[in-house]
Amino acid sequence: MALEDLVHVVEGFSRILPSTGFNLSYYLVLAGLVILVGFLGVFLVSLTVRSFLMLFKKPPSYAVKLILLVGLALFLLGLIMP
């Protein structure tokens, strides 16, 4: 029922807006993507800072493990991105 109500609201907005090619769903997806990318950026920066702060409190073997983990993460990221 909530999905049907949402569809009615979107249809109401599309009837109100002039037909100038304004696509509401495109901007909703874009806004969601911006929010998710922002959240992911904050999460990755936080994780990186914590990792480097913890690195100085551990033996050198943890530095090697962290470098390998970062290398693996960048490799996987490179495979995913086109």
Backbone as JSON Lines, residues from 0, in Angstrom:
{"i":0,"aa":"M","n":[0.82,-1.18,0.0],"ca":[0.0,0.0,0.0],"c":[0.87,1.26,0.0]}
{"i":1,"aa":"A","n":[1.97,1.26,0.73],"ca":[2.84,2.42,0.79],"c":[3.48,2.68,-0.58]}
{"i":2,"aa":"L","n":[3.8,1.61,-1.3],"ca":[4.39,1.77,-2.62],"c":[3.39,2.4,-3.59]}
{"i":3,"aa":"E","n":[2.13,2.0,-3.5],"ca":[1.1,2.59,-4.36],"c":[0.92,4.07,-4.04]}
{"i":4,"aa":"D","n":[0.96,4.42,-2.76],"ca":[0.86,5.82,-2.38],"c":[2.03,6.63,-2.92]}
{"i":5,"aa":"L","n":[3.22,6.05,-2.85],"ca":[4.4,6.72,-3.38],"c":[4.28,6.93,-4.89]}
{"i":6,"aa":"V","n":[3.77,5.93,-5.6],"ca":[3.57,6.06,-7.04],"c":[2.57,7.18,-7.35]}
{"i":7,"aa":"H","n":[1.51,7.28,-6.55],"ca":[0.52,8.35,-6.75],"c":[1.13,9.73,-6.51]}
{"i":8,"aa":"V","n":[1.99,9.82,-5.5],"ca":[2.65,11.1,-5.22],"c":[3.56,11.5,-6.37]}
{"i":9,"aa":"V","n":[4.35,10.55,-6.88],"ca":[5.25,10.84,-7.99],"c":[4.46,11.21,-9.24]}
{"i":10,"aa":"E","n":[3.37,10.52,-9.49],"ca":[2.52,10.86,-10.64],"c":[1.91,12.25,-10.47]}
{"i":11,"aa":"G","n":[1.54,12.6,-9.25],"ca":[1.01,13.93,-8.98],"c":[2.04,15.0,-9.27]}
{"i":12,"aa":"F","n":[3.29,14.77,-8.83],"ca":[4.35,15.73,-9.12],"c":[4.61,15.84,-10.62]}
{"i":13,"aa":"S","n":[4.56,14.71,-11.32],"ca":[4.82,14.75,-12.76],"c":[3.71,15.47,-13.52]}
{"i":14,"aa":"R","n":[2.48,15.44,-12.98],"ca":[1.39,16.19,-13.62],"c":[1.51,17.68,-13.35]}
{"i":15,"aa":"I","n":[2.02,18.05,-12.18],"ca":[2.16,19.46,-11.82],"c":[3.29,20.11,-12.6]}
{"i":16,"aa":"L","n":[4.4,19.39,-12.74],"ca":[5.56,19.95,-13.42],"c":[5.29,20.05,-14.92]}
{"i":17,"aa":"P","n":[5.76,21.11,-15.54],"ca":[5.59,21.2,-16.99],"c":[6.41,20.14,-17.71]}
{"i":18,"aa":"S","n":[5.97,19.77,-18.85],"ca":[6.64,18.69,-19.59],"c":[7.83,19.25,-20.36]}
{"i":19,"aa":"T","n":[8.87,19.62,-19.63],"ca":[10.08,20.14,-20.24],"c":[11.18,19.09,-20.25]}
{"i":20,"aa":"G","n":[10.82,17.85,-20.07],"ca":[11.81,16.79,-20.04],"c":[12.4,16.59,-18.65]}
{"i":21,"aa":"F","n":[11.78,17.12,-17.63],"ca":[12.24,16.96,-16.26],"c":[11.91,15.55,-15.79]}
{"i":22,"aa":"N","n":[12.92,14.81,-15.46],"ca":[12.74,13.43,-15.03],"c":[13.02,13.33,-13.54]}
{"i":23,"aa":"L","n":[11.97,13.23,-12.74],"ca":[12.1,13.22,-11.29],"c":[12.87,12.0,-10.8]}
{"i":24,"aa":"S","n":[12.66,10.85,-11.4],"ca":[13.34,9.65,-10.94],"c":[14.85,9.75,-11.13]}
{"i":25,"aa":"Y","n":[15.28,10.43,-12.2],"ca":[16.72,10.62,-12.42],"c":[17.33,11.42,-11.27]}
{"i":26,"aa":"Y","n":[16.67,12.49,-10.86],"ca":[17.21,13.32,-9.78],"c":[17.11,12.62,-8.43]}
{"i":27,"aa":"L","n":[16.12,11.79,-8.22],"ca":[16.04,11.01,-6.99],"c":[17.18,10.01,-6.9]}
{"i":28,"aa":"V","n":[17.46,9.35,-8.01],"ca":[18.57,8.38,-8.04],"c":[19.89,9.12,-7.86]}
{"i":29,"aa":"L","n":[20.03,10.27,-8.49],"ca":[21.25,11.05,-8.36],"c":[21.46,11.52,-6.91]}
{"i":30,"aa":"A","n":[20.4,11.97,-6.26],"ca":[20.5,12.4,-4.86],"c":[20.88,11.21,-3.96]}
{"i":31,"aa":"G","n":[20.27,10.06,-4.19],"ca":[20.62,8.87,-3.42],"c":[22.06,8.46,-3.62]}
{"i":32,"aa":"L","n":[22.54,8.55,-4.85],"ca":[23.91,8.2,-5.15],"c":[24.88,9.16,-4.47]}
{"i":33,"aa":"V","n":[24.57,10.44,-4.46],"ca":[25.43,11.43,-3.8],"c":[25.49,11.14,-2.3]}
{"i":34,"aa":"I","n":[24.35,10.81,-1.7],"ca":[24.32,10.5,-0.27],"c":[25.15,9.25,0.02]}
{"i":35,"aa":"L","n":[24.99,8.21,-0.79],"ca":[25.75,6.98,-0.57],"c":[27.25,7.17,-0.77]}
{"i":36,"aa":"V","n":[27.64,7.94,-1.78],"ca":[29.06,8.19,-2.03],"c":[29.65,9.01,-0.89]}
{"i":37,"aa":"G","n":[28.88,9.98,-0.39],"ca":[29.35,10.77,0.75],"c":[29.55,9.91,1.98]}
{"i":38,"aa":"F","n":[28.59,9.04,2.26],"ca":[28.69,8.15,3.4],"c":[29.88,7.21,3.25]}
{"i":39,"aa":"L","n":[30.06,6.66,2.06],"ca":[31.19,5.76,1.81],"c":[32.51,6.49,1.97]}
{"i":40,"aa":"G","n":[32.58,7.73,1.52],"ca":[33.81,8.52,1.66],"c":[34.16,8.76,3.12]}
{"i":41,"aa":"V","n":[33.17,9.13,3.92],"ca":[33.42,9.35,5.36],"c":[33.85,8.04,6.02]}
{"i":42,"aa":"F","n":[33.2,6.95,5.64],"ca":[33.55,5.65,6.22],"c":[34.98,5.26,5.86]}
{"i":43,"aa":"L","n":[35.37,5.43,4.61],"ca":[36.72,5.04,4.2],"c":[37.79,5.92,4.84]}
{"i":44,"aa":"V","n":[37.52,7.22,4.95],"ca":[38.48,8.11,5.61],"c":[38.62,7.73,7.08]}
{"i":45,"aa":"S","n":[37.5,7.46,7.74],"ca":[37.54,7.06,9.14],"c":[38.31,5.75,9.32]}
{"i":46,"aa":"L","n":[38.06,4.8,8.45],"ca":[38.76,3.52,8.53],"c":[40.25,3.68,8.29]}
{"i":47,"aa":"T","n":[40.62,4.52,7.34],"ca":[42.03,4.75,7.04],"c":[42.74,5.42,8.2]}
{"i":48,"aa":"V","n":[42.12,6.44,8.77],"ca":[42.74,7.13,9.91],"c":[42.9,6.19,11.09]}
{"i":49,"aa":"R","n":[41.88,5.41,11.38],"ca":[41.99,4.45,12.49],"c":[43.09,3.42,12.23]}
{"i":50,"aa":"S","n":[43.19,2.96,10.99],"ca":[44.21,1.97,10.66],"c":[45.61,2.52,10.87]}
{"i":51,"aa":"F","n":[45.84,3.75,10.41],"ca":[47.17,4.32,10.57],"c":[47.47,4.67,12.01]}
{"i":52,"aa":"L","n":[46.47,5.07,12.79],"ca":[46.71,5.33,14.21],"c":[47.02,4.05,14.96]}
{"i":53,"aa":"M","n":[46.34,2.97,14.59],"ca":[46.61,1.68,15.24],"c":[47.94,1.09,14.78]}
{"i":54,"aa":"L","n":[48.39,1.49,13.59],"ca":[49.63,0.94,13.04],"c":[50.82,1.28,13.91]}
{"i":55,"aa":"F","n":[50.83,2.47,14.51],"ca":[51.98,2.88,15.3],"c":[52.0,2.24,16.68]}
{"i":56,"aa":"K","n":[50.92,1.57,17.08],"ca":[50.87,0.91,18.37],"c":[51.12,-0.6,18.25]}
{"i":57,"aa":"K","n":[51.37,-1.09,17.05],"ca":[51.52,-2.53,16.82],"c":[52.94,-2.84,16.34]}
{"i":58,"aa":"P","n":[53.31,-4.12,16.36],"ca":[54.62,-4.52,15.81],"c":[54.66,-4.34,14.29]}
{"i":59,"aa":"P","n":[55.85,-4.36,13.7],"ca":[55.99,-4.12,12.24],"c":[55.24,-5.11,11.36]}
{"i":60,"aa":"S","n":[54.94,-6.3,11.86],"ca":[54.23,-7.28,11.02],"c":[52.83,-6.77,10.66]}
{"i":61,"aa":"Y","n":[52.25,-5.96,11.53],"ca":[50.94,-5.4,11.23],"c":[51.01,-4.4,10.08]}
{"i":62,"aa":"A","n":[52.13,-3.72,9.95],"ca":[52.31,-2.77,8.84],"c":[52.3,-3.53,7.51]}
{"i":63,"aa":"V","n":[52.95,-4.67,7.49],"ca":[52.98,-5.47,6.27],"c":[51.58,-5.97,5.93]}
{"i":64,"aa":"K","n":[50.86,-6.44,6.96],"ca":[49.49,-6.91,6.73],"c":[48.6,-5.78,6.23]}
{"i":65,"aa":"L","n":[48.76,-4.59,6.79],"ca":[47.96,-3.44,6.35],"c":[48.28,-3.06,4.92]}
{"i":66,"aa":"I","n":[49.55,-3.08,4.55],"ca":[49.93,-2.75,3.18],"c":[49.34,-3.78,2.21]}
{"i":67,"aa":"L","n":[49.39,-5.05,2.57],"ca":[48.8,-6.09,1.72],"c":[47.28,-5.92,1.63]}
{"i":68,"aa":"L","n":[46.64,-5.58,2.72],"ca":[45.19,-5.38,2.72],"c":[44.8,-4.18,1.85]}
{"i":69,"aa":"V","n":[45.55,-3.09,1.96],"ca":[45.27,-1.91,1.13],"c":[45.51,-2.24,-0.34]}
{"i":70,"aa":"G","n":[46.57,-2.97,-0.63],"ca":[46.85,-3.38,-2.0],"c":[45.74,-4.25,-2.58]}
{"i":71,"aa":"L","n":[45.24,-5.17,-1.77],"ca":[44.15,-6.04,-2.21],"c":[42.88,-5.23,-2.45]}
{"i":72,"aa":"A","n":[42.6,-4.3,-1.55],"ca":[41.4,-3.46,-1.71],"c":[41.49,-2.61,-2.98]}
{"i":73,"aa":"L","n":[42.65,-2.03,-3.24],"ca":[42.81,-1.23,-4.45],"c":[42.73,-2.09,-5.71]}
{"i":74,"aa":"F","n":[43.27,-3.3,-5.64],"ca":[43.18,-4.22,-6.77],"c":[41.73,-4.57,-7.08]}
{"i":75,"aa":"L","n":[40.97,-4.92,-6.03],"ca":[39.56,-5.24,-6.23],"c":[38.76,-4.04,-6.74]}
{"i":76,"aa":"L","n":[39.06,-2.86,-6.22],"ca":[38.42,-1.65,-6.69],"c":[38.72,-1.4,-8.16]}
{"i":77,"aa":"G","n":[39.94,-1.66,-8.55],"ca":[40.33,-1.51,-9.95],"c":[39.62,-2.5,-10.86]}
{"i":78,"aa":"L","n":[39.33,-3.7,-10.35],"ca":[38.61,-4.69,-11.15],"c":[37.14,-4.3,-11.31]}
{"i":79,"aa":"I","n":[36.57,-3.72,-10.26],"ca":[35.14,-3.38,-10.28],"c":[34.87,-2.18,-11.18]}
{"i":80,"aa":"M","n":[35.74,-1.18,-11.07],"ca":[35.51,0.05,-11.84],"c":[35.77,-0.2,-13.33]}
{"i":81,"aa":"P","n":[34.96,0.37,-14.18],"ca":[35.16,0.16,-15.63],"c":[36.36,0.9,-16.16]}
